[in-house]
Amino acid sequence: MSDPSRRVALVTGAAGGIGAAIVHRLAQDDIDVLAVDLDCAVSHYEGPGTAYAADLTTRSGNVGAVQAALETFGRLDIVVANAGFQHVAPVADFPEDRWDALLAPMLTSPFLLAKHAWPALVAAPEGGRFLAIASAHALVASPFKAGYVAAKHGVLGLVKTLAPEGAEHDVSACAICPGYVRTALVEGQVAAQASAHQMSEEQVLRDVILAAQPVKRLIEPAEVAELASFLVGPHGRSFTGVPVSMDQGWTAR
């Protein structure tokens, strides 16, 4: 059992990208973290916090993650629902199993985490926090991304519902909505598009990937982590039921 006076966070998708950056940043804030990921086998996890491997596409995986946080640390103050992936296809050709696979970690998992963590969040001495890492695609759509866009719109709806339910218990809920972030997934998309269109990666980034963003720059995972740190910290308690955009001007148009 850790220091019972320290706040505890459960972060999903913690093995890389945005999730790993958030785990590191919360650890700097002296928050104990359960780092949850399908790839978080204890034997090879090198980040801060306590690794926990879970398949978040299953009910048992989500329930087990919440129980592990409570058993390991004795409390749970913060849930950061970040796990997810992407699939690109026209709606007429969009595989139905990919639709199910996308919604499981990006919409059903946040719901299950909120449901099963709710008693602990209500009991959190400094107020519970639920934070979904959504996307600019929670606010706008792009073609060929039906599953991802639907899931991100849905998780924003979940956050809007959790906020009034949690208000009387000092539980807040927010969704961070970044534009394109420099992750392995995005960098792979850039390389694939460059090969397919016989363009330089710089041109693909500017004219294809970031076409909707006035600011032609990828957001760094650490920038998202800084915002997450603020929202779950003492100065973020007034933010609830809202999308917090950091989209390089994407939704300003």
ABEGO torsion letter per residue (X at the ends): XBBAABBBBBBBGAABEAAAAAAAAAAAAGBBBBBBBAAABAAABABBEBBBBBBAABAAAAAAAAAAAAAAAGBBABBBBABEBBBBBBAAABBAAAAAAAAAAAAAAAAAAAAAAAAAAAABAAEBBBBBBBEAAAABBBBGAAAAAAAAAAAAAAAAAAAAAAAAAGBBBBBBBBBBBBBAAAAAAAAAAAAAAGBBAAAAAAAAAAAABABBBBBBAAAAAAAAAAAABAAAAABBGBBBBBAGGAAAX
